[in-house]
């Protein structure tokens, strides 16, 4: 068992292999220039990042989950719509099956355990899918949700507790970069929509219970507003720290 005075945060990873399958790569980079920022944001907020490889072995994955005090689901390409009983659309750009099949197992294990969870971009989507929800596979105005890296757009905070307590405002500016989103007609069990873009696109979800589950469609790990980044990651890590403390008392 890993012993640490700081909370350990599990992070899922992307997976890639070349055509002849002679080499494979685990990486944290998504379609948009997302890189080491996930790890750095966790570390700078006081957590210890633990990368979980794409090994489709539930016993191994369960062992990883048992070691952590919180879990971060990162961004990436689209999850197969078969996981929410839909047919694939032309615009859907699937991630590697090895990652998606492992992420489904991981998300089920993580959500079953009472640890804090943060989902970013595709991360909010896997949380919703695993909870029985569905996605909009391609937004009608997708171009409005894929601005250049240094651009932001307004988001209305409509409910919940986490974002409301962190920002103390009903409107914030975020750096989304996506063409899919949580379907507001099919929000997963135990989840609620807590933020929307001006066109009604779901931008954030939280748990309906007294638990830290926050999924955001934007990228706080690389937003230029450092105060914004710190608020989200500090809240996540602080909650993981409390979980760690309570666990040690058992």
C-alpha positions as CSV (number, residue, x, y, z in Angstrom):
1,X,0.0,0.0,0.0
2,X,1.2,3.5,-0.8
3,X,1.7,5.6,2.3
4,X,1.7,9.4,2.0
5,X,0.9,12.5,4.1
6,X,-0.6,14.1,1.0
7,X,-3.7,12.8,-0.8
8,X,-3.1,10.5,-3.7
9,X,-5.0,11.3,-6.8
10,X,-5.6,8.8,-9.5
11,X,-5.5,10.0,-13.1
12,X,-6.6,8.0,-16.2
13,X,-4.5,8.2,-19.3
14,X,-4.8,8.1,-23.1
15,X,-3.6,5.2,-25.1
16,X,-2.1,4.9,-28.6
17,X,-0.4,2.3,-30.7
18,X,1.1,2.4,-34.2
19,X,-0.3,0.5,-37.1
20,X,2.0,-2.5,-36.8
21,X,1.4,-2.6,-33.0
22,X,5.1,-2.8,-32.3
23,X,5.0,0.2,-30.0
24,X,2.4,1.7,-27.7
25,X,2.2,5.0,-25.8
26,X,0.5,6.1,-22.7
27,X,0.0,9.8,-22.6
28,X,-1.9,12.7,-21.1
29,X,-2.3,14.8,-24.3
30,X,-5.7,15.1,-25.8
31,X,-6.9,16.5,-29.1
32,X,-6.5,20.0,-27.8
33,X,-3.1,20.9,-26.5
34,X,-3.6,19.3,-23.2
35,X,-0.4,17.9,-21.6
36,X,1.3,17.7,-18.3
37,X,-1.1,20.4,-16.9
38,X,-3.3,17.7,-15.4
39,X,-0.4,16.3,-13.3
40,X,1.0,19.8,-12.5
41,X,-2.4,21.1,-11.4
42,X,-2.9,18.2,-9.0
43,X,0.7,18.5,-7.7
44,X,0.6,22.3,-7.2
45,X,-2.7,22.0,-5.3
46,X,-1.1,19.6,-2.9
47,X,-1.9,16.1,-4.3
48,X,0.3,13.3,-5.4
49,X,-0.6,12.2,-9.0
50,X,-0.9,8.5,-9.7
51,X,-1.3,7.6,-13.3
52,X,-3.4,4.6,-14.0
53,X,-2.4,2.7,-17.2
54,X,-4.9,1.2,-19.6
55,X,-4.8,-2.4,-18.3
56,X,-8.1,-4.1,-18.8
57,X,-8.0,-6.1,-15.6
58,X,-10.6,-5.2,-13.1
59,X,-8.6,-6.6,-10.2
60,X,-5.6,-4.5,-11.0
61,X,-7.8,-1.4,-11.6
62,X,-9.6,-2.0,-8.3
63,X,-6.2,-2.1,-6.6
64,X,-5.3,1.3,-8.0
65,X,-8.6,2.7,-6.9
66,X,-8.1,1.4,-3.4
67,X,-4.9,3.4,-3.2
68,X,-6.3,6.8,-4.0
69,X,-8.0,9.5,-2.1
70,X,-9.5,11.1,-5.2
71,X,-9.8,10.6,-8.9
72,X,-9.4,12.9,-11.9
73,X,-10.8,11.9,-15.3
74,X,-9.1,13.7,-18.2
75,X,-10.1,14.9,-21.6
76,X,-9.7,13.2,-25.0
77,X,-11.6,11.9,-28.0
78,X,-15.2,10.6,-27.9
79,X,-16.4,7.6,-26.0
80,X,-18.2,5.0,-28.1
81,X,-21.9,5.7,-28.1
82,X,-22.6,1.9,-27.6
83,X,-22.0,2.7,-23.9
84,X,-25.1,4.8,-23.8
85,X,-27.1,2.6,-26.3
86,X,-26.8,5.0,-29.3
87,X,-25.5,4.4,-32.8
88,X,-22.3,6.2,-33.9
89,X,-22.7,9.4,-35.9
90,X,-20.5,10.6,-38.7
91,X,-18.9,13.4,-36.6
92,X,-17.9,11.1,-33.7
93,X,-14.2,10.7,-33.4
94,X,-13.6,7.6,-31.2
95,X,-10.7,7.3,-28.8
96,X,-8.8,4.0,-28.7
97,X,-11.0,1.2,-27.5
98,X,-8.4,0.1,-25.0
99,X,-8.8,3.4,-23.2
100,X,-12.6,3.6,-23.3
101,X,-13.1,0.0,-22.1
102,X,-10.7,0.6,-19.2
103,X,-12.3,4.0,-18.4
104,X,-15.7,2.4,-18.1
105,X,-14.4,0.0,-15.5
106,X,-12.5,2.7,-13.7
107,X,-15.4,5.0,-13.5
108,X,-17.7,2.4,-12.1
109,X,-15.1,1.5,-9.4
110,X,-14.4,5.2,-8.6
111,X,-18.1,6.2,-8.4
112,X,-18.8,3.3,-6.2
113,X,-16.1,4.4,-3.7
114,X,-16.9,7.5,-1.8
115,X,-13.9,9.4,-3.0
116,X,-14.0,12.9,-4.5
117,X,-14.1,12.9,-8.3
118,X,-13.2,15.6,-10.8
119,X,-14.0,15.1,-14.5
120,X,-12.6,17.5,-17.2
121,X,-13.9,17.6,-20.8
122,X,-14.3,13.9,-21.7
123,X,-14.1,13.4,-17.9
124,X,-17.5,14.9,-17.3
125,X,-18.9,12.7,-20.1
126,X,-17.6,9.4,-18.7
127,X,-19.1,10.3,-15.3
128,X,-22.5,10.9,-16.9
129,X,-22.3,7.8,-19.1
130,X,-21.3,5.5,-16.3
131,X,-24.2,6.9,-14.2
132,X,-26.7,5.9,-16.9
133,X,-26.8,9.2,-18.8
134,X,-26.2,10.0,-22.5
135,X,-24.3,12.5,-24.6
136,X,-25.2,14.7,-27.5
137,X,-22.8,13.3,-30.1
138,X,-22.4,16.5,-32.1
139,X,-23.6,19.9,-31.0
140,X,-25.6,21.8,-33.7
141,X,-23.3,24.8,-33.2
142,X,-20.1,22.9,-32.4
143,X,-17.9,25.7,-33.7
144,X,-19.1,28.0,-30.9
145,X,-17.7,25.5,-28.4
146,X,-14.2,25.1,-30.0
147,X,-12.7,28.5,-29.7
148,X,-9.0,29.2,-29.9
149,X,-6.9,28.2,-26.9
150,X,-6.7,31.7,-25.4
151,X,-10.5,32.4,-25.8
152,X,-13.2,32.0,-23.2
153,X,-17.0,32.2,-23.2
154,X,-19.6,32.8,-20.6
155,X,-21.2,30.1,-18.5
156,X,-24.2,30.5,-16.2
157,X,-24.1,28.7,-12.9
158,X,-27.6,27.4,-12.4
159,X,-27.4,25.4,-9.2
160,X,-25.5,22.9,-7.0
161,X,-23.1,23.7,-4.2
162,X,-19.5,23.3,-5.4
163,X,-19.2,25.9,-8.2
164,X,-21.5,28.3,-6.3
165,X,-19.3,28.2,-3.2
166,X,-16.1,28.5,-5.2
167,X,-17.0,31.4,-7.4
168,X,-19.8,33.2,-5.6
169,X,-21.2,34.4,-8.9
170,X,-23.9,33.3,-11.3
171,X,-21.7,33.8,-14.4
172,X,-18.1,32.8,-15.0
173,X,-15.9,32.6,-18.1
174,X,-14.4,29.3,-19.2
175,X,-12.2,27.7,-21.9
176,X,-14.3,24.9,-23.4
177,X,-13.1,23.0,-26.4
178,X,-15.5,20.3,-27.4
179,X,-18.2,19.1,-29.9
180,X,-20.0,16.7,-27.6
181,X,-21.8,17.4,-24.3
182,X,-23.9,15.8,-21.6
183,X,-27.5,15.4,-22.9
184,X,-29.7,17.5,-20.6
185,X,-32.6,15.1,-21.3
186,X,-30.5,12.1,-20.1
187,X,-28.5,13.2,-17.0
188,X,-27.1,10.3,-15.1
189,X,-28.6,9.0,-11.8
190,X,-27.5,11.0,-8.8
191,X,-26.2,13.9,-11.0
192,X,-27.5,17.3,-11.7
193,X,-26.7,20.0,-14.2
194,X,-25.2,23.0,-12.4
195,X,-23.9,25.2,-15.3
196,X,-24.8,25.9,-18.9
197,X,-23.4,27.9,-21.8
198,X,-25.6,30.7,-23.2
199,X,-27.1,28.3,-25.8
200,X,-28.1,25.8,-23.1
201,X,-25.2,23.4,-23.6
202,X,-24.4,21.6,-20.3
203,X,-21.1,22.8,-19.0
204,X,-21.0,21.3,-15.5
205,X,-22.6,18.6,-13.4
206,X,-22.4,17.8,-9.7
207,X,-23.7,15.1,-7.4
208,X,-27.1,15.5,-5.9
209,X,-25.7,14.0,-2.7
210,X,-23.3,15.4,-0.1
211,X,-20.3,14.3,-2.1
212,X,-17.6,16.0,-4.2
213,X,-18.4,14.9,-7.7
214,X,-17.7,17.7,-10.2
215,X,-17.7,17.4,-13.9
216,X,-16.8,20.4,-16.1
217,X,-16.7,20.6,-19.8
218,X,-14.0,23.2,-19.8
219,X,-10.3,22.9,-19.0
220,X,-9.4,24.4,-15.6
221,X,-6.0,22.7,-15.8
222,X,-4.9,25.1,-18.5
223,X,-7.1,28.1,-18.2
224,X,-5.2,31.3,-18.2
225,X,-7.1,32.6,-15.2
226,X,-4.9,31.1,-12.5
227,X,-7.3,32.0,-9.7
228,X,-10.0,30.0,-11.5
229,X,-7.6,27.0,-11.8
230,X,-6.6,27.2,-8.2
231,X,-10.1,27.3,-6.9
232,X,-11.2,24.1,-8.6
233,X,-8.1,22.1,-8.0
234,X,-7.7,23.3,-4.4
235,X,-11.3,22.4,-3.6
236,X,-10.8,18.9,-5.1
237,X,-7.5,18.2,-3.4
238,X,-8.7,19.6,0.0
239,X,-11.7,17.3,-0.1
240,X,-9.4,14.4,-1.0
241,X,-7.3,15.3,2.0
242,X,-10.3,15.1,4.3
243,X,-11.1,11.7,2.8
244,X,-7.6,10.6,3.5
245,X,-7.8,11.8,7.1
246,X,-11.1,10.1,7.8
247,X,-9.7,6.9,6.2
248,X,-6.7,6.9,8.5
249,X,-9.1,7.0,11.6
250,X,-10.8,3.8,10.6
